[in-house]
Amino acid sequence: MDLEDTKVEAEYRARARAFLEANCEPRSGKITPAEPYQPGTPAMQAAKAWQAKKAEAGFAGIRWPEKWGGQGGGAIQEVIYAQEESRFNTPPRGVYEIGLGMCLPTMIAYATDEQLERYTGPALRGEEIWCQLFSEPAAGSDLAGLRTRAVRDGDDWVINGQKIWTSGAHFCDFAILVTRTDPSVPKHKGLTMFFIDMHDPAVEVRPIHQMSGASNFNEVFFTDLRVPDSQRLGAVGDGWRVALTTLMNERLAVGDEPRPDIEDLIAFVSDFPLNGKPAIEDPVVRDKVADWYARSQGVKNARFRAITALSRGETPGPGASIGRLVNAIKQQEMARFALELMGAGGIVSDPAMAPAQGAFQQSLLSSPGQRIAGGTSEILRNIIAERVLGLPGDVRVDKDVAFQDIGKA
């Protein structure tokens, strides 16, 4: 593992840092409560303006081909820029993370030149936003179990079904959509991928009200949605392979430690009083913080391995799942602990009144979703067990069974 930048990487890091220093304030210890992203809100306007500024400066689409507005750079440059940006107060990347990090790379791999000419530029500049329509009520972690149907009708496909837990669907313009086109073959073989217009009247988006008060996820319904065959990505029945392109990019994109992170917790317990002293002086508090700090450093060093692979032109392996698993659990534990320290004050979530601007309250309410999104903790454990540790895989009794026959006695 190499923890030092090469000369070229150091030069790129310096250029990224200079851009950020000229346009942003350094990250401070103060946690600013996240605003909901809705069309026309200040948070959304700020995200769009920042994306446009990054695109103009050459820090958007870093890995994309220059032909489609990207920089033609390597994955290591993308990682370096993300590392530097994390040190500054910028609009969160959540609005564009899925579209630019997962959907558009899939489009670049499978769409036509004419389509890419139309869609890549507006996406890079933040003018159009994309989401991915994958999970369903009966097919979350087992994506290949999806039931949304696409039936051929001349030059079109007619799509009916439902997706759920779709992040950002309520403000997105376009989406990639995986459907079932052949139920007579095993579940992984009968899928086909499309891209669709989210503003089509046959697409209905219903935001899901979360216990945190936000509505970041959505149900999406399709009622006789007609999609031209020209918007198919990949061959008919090859949707699983296309979806893996998206999922591989997702594994690379996830794993960063969300705020409030370990540094935020340390700042909080250094100021919060406990028995007349700063909480950090209590041995029990110090022991817990030390454990979470060690886990954070472990994830950090595991990511250095992935970064080293990227620097060498290699593809990071399934070990990238470790960061997502550890951080999701740790976020929930740290938030719960902070609220326990607050005592009765832990039930106050008003940012104007709550300690740390209510960030830990919001974190506790949103953290269960972090253990589901991007692969449940159980699925990530299976990936690590089978593909990192080499343990025997789970028994899969439906592997070679036609989808329409699954569950039949």
Secondary structure, 3 states (H helix, E strand, C coil): CCCCCCHHHHHHHHHHHHHHHHHCEECCCCCCCCCCCCCCCHHHHHHHHHHHHHHHHCCCCCCCCHHHCCCCCCHHHHHHHHHHHCCEECCCCHHHHHHHHHHHHHHHHHCCHHHHHHHHHHHHCCCCCEEEECCECCECCCHHHCCCEEEEECCEEEEEEEECCCCCHHHCCEEEEEEECCCCCECCCCEEEEEEECCCCCEEEEEECCCCCCCCEEEEEEEEEEEEHHHEECCCCEHHHHHHHHHHHHHHHCCCCCCCCHHHHHHHHHHCEECCEEHHHCHHHHHHHHHHHHHHHHHHHHHHHHHHHHHCCCCCCHHHHHHHHHHHHHHHHHHHHHHHHHHHHHHCCCCCCCHHHHHHHHHHHHHHHHCCCCCCHHHHHHHHHHHHCCCCCCCCCCCCCEHHHCCCC
